[in-house]
Amino acid sequence: MAVETTSLQAQRPYGATREPPAPGADAPGPAPGRADTPLVRWLRTVLLAAVIVPGAAFVGMAGWALERARTDAEDTTARASQMALSHVQRTFAVAEEIGRRAAAATAGDDDEVRADEAALHQRLNDIVAGVPALVNLNVWDAAGRAVARSDQRIDPGASAGDRTYFTEMQDRSIDVGISEVIVGRQTGRELFNVTLRRPSPDGSFRGVVAVSLAPSYFRSYYESIAADDPRLASFALIKTDGSILARWPPAEAGRQRVAPGAQTLARIQAGEDAGVLVTRVGTGREARLLSFRRVPGYPVYVVAGFSRDAMFADWLRLLWLLAAVLLPVSAGLAGVAWVAIRKTRLEHEASAALREESRRRFQAEQAVMEAQKLETLAVLTGGVAHDFNNLLAIVQTNLHVHRRKHPALAEAPQLQAMARAIRAGVRLTRQLLSFSRKQALKPETIRLQAWLPHAAELLQSTLGRAVQAEFKVDADTASIHVDAGELELALINLALNARHAMPKGGTFRVSAFNDEAHPIAGRPAVNLCVQDDGAGIPADILPRVVEPFFTTRERGAGSGLGLSQVHGFCVQAGGRLDIDSTVGAGTRVCMRLPAVPPADAAPHVEELQAPVAQALRGSVLLVEDNEDVASSTQAMLTDAGLSVARARSAQAALDYLAQAPAPPDLVLSDIAMPGALNGIGLAFRLREERPDLPVLLTTGYAEQLSLAVSGGFEVLPKPTAPEDLLRRIQRILQP
């Protein structure tokens, strides 16, 4: 390790050589009647140098020591405030994450949530367990009434509607808030809240999730920091409005705000994110060095104080030591040199630590930028794929209508090519939506004996000519219930990894077989395994290969999302992913998925292959805002024998139903539509007002599909093949 020594001589001015005075230049004249000999003049010079050089060295060192003490005090205070800032950030991040998990756990109708309050209480208690900063967790509805809490069952009479933090969260511009310190009405303890708005589909105010933190937790942490360095005199956690959230040493009884004229508060309210200042505090007018920093994303600052008296005490002690050492000049010079060397070494160590911290921070910032870039790409990809889905639906529906109207041309090569192109486009959009995590999954029963040979051509094209693919499926392999597009994408990702692991060629083996010895959730398992002859994965990084964005390839050769997608697919299908690898011998990846019982597999196939009646009877209200999609869908339904009415929005559908002389036999609605009410909201309204009217929903977004299914509605993912849609309508209208 290189050691810097550039400032050593600059810190030792008394070590410089002194030029002798020129003859006759300001030299003292001879005493009257006495003649100075050369030896006397030399001794006088030595005497003068013995007084001036140590004195100059003492003065110079005193100034340097004072500056050093001031710098050290500022650095210590800055480090202390940074430690306090990191502690607050971690605590608030944990509180915010707990709040979001609680909001997700209490999503849905508040009355239904309260009905399951016992189980929800236990779940919230499990969420906050092991977090020492938390007092409790409360969920309030839009009127301020209790919905759930973590430490005990809710009090039906409890209300937070009059609390300041509750009324502030009704502002749409505030997603996360910090309250002032209050005394909990239910706990009787001193606390302050990290508050989050409960999410709602239309953005309206549904209530508040309040994560209560104990100020004593922060005081204990500040006290532990001060115990390591007694020169640190105070710590405070304050809001921008001047209210004190936590302070060490504790504030005087009843004092909960910073004094209005305080310099720190003035600079905070001026909008400064960080700063250092010297001020006087307390009745004794003690001088104190303060360092303040804003907590990013919150209206909160941390303030650390360093005693100026302690700084001067250290400085004076150094001067007494220097004076004692400088009495004998030679010993003094050696002592000062030793102090300078020691200080230089400390400076170098501090500089090295700063460089290391800067390097780590740069890496973290690069990782955040990469994650933000991928998230932006995912959002863009999801939007493009969803729009492309609508285009495919228009082409697919019109092709179906054309074939019905012109049966003689149904098997024409041109139409067959269009059908193949549509299927390829659907597969492409599913992969794009899977990358963006917006894919509306469509699980189906798959027999690997029939499905895997059809995927062989795609996998071989992915592997390239240098890698040979082998496929083996046991004849008795049970069926699995998964999304076919996600399964195909998982195998493609594994094939890409194998191709990079075998740049000079090799064998890629795919096998499927039953595994009754290792059941999953009480059901037999089906193992779908792939194996390559590549370089293998070192044991020290094998546990990390399923982490998102983790990759061992060179920069730009991969995103690190491949095995993460495979792992997510297995977990979402109710299974797990196992990876075994030996360096130099290859890698084996097994997707262990739950088997479908034989009794459940056959009816599903028959249902998919059930023929559609030649002509359907009934009326349908089609709710779709896309004009082209609506027109093609209406033509398909009309051609099938149905009477179709159209509405461009959920509100327009309600208006139509209110004026129609007779209700339709079915409402077919898209979920994503303009206006305050979407398709799910329309379905809930119709369930309340017209419980006998069936509703069939369609969507291209996974989160909407999950929400609709959880509400008990029948949903089709987009794009849906016209035959599948007509079969579903036939089962609804002709049960």
Secondary structure, DSSP 8 states (H G I E B T S, - for coil): -----TTTGGG-GGGS------TTSS-----TT----HHHHHHHHHHHHHHHHHHHHHHHHHHHHHHHHHHHHHHHHHHHHHHHHHHHHHHHHHHHHHHHHHHHHT-S-HHHHHHTHHHHHHHHHHHHTT-TTEEEEEEEETTSBEEEESSS---TT-B-TTSHHHHHTTSTT-SEEE---EE-TTT--EEEEEEEE---TT----EEEEEEE-HHHHHHHHHHHHHH-TTEEEEEEEETTSBEEEEES---TT--B--TT-HHHHHHHTT-SEEEEEEEETTTTEEEEEEEEE-TTSSEEEEEEEEHHHHHHHHHHHHHHHHHHHSSHHHHHHHHHHHHHHHHHHHHHHHHHHHHHHHHHHHHHHHHHHHHHHHHHHHHHHHHHHHHHHHHHHHHHHHHHHHHH-GGGTT-HHHHHHHHHHHHHHHHHHHHHHHTT-B---EEEE-HHHHHHHHHHHHHHHH-TTEEEEEEE-TT---EEEEHHHHHHHHHHHHHHHHHH-TT-EEEEEEEEEEEEEEETTEEEEEEEEE--S----TTTGGGTTSTT---S-TTS--S-HHHHHHHHHHHTT-EEEEEEETTTEEEEEEEEEB--HHHHHHHHHHHT----SS--SEEEEE-S-HHHHHHHHHHHHHTT-EEEEESSHHHHHHHHHH-SS--SEEEEES--SSS--HHHHHHHHHHH-TTS-EEEEESBHHHHHHHHHTT-EEEESS--HHHHHHHHHHHH--
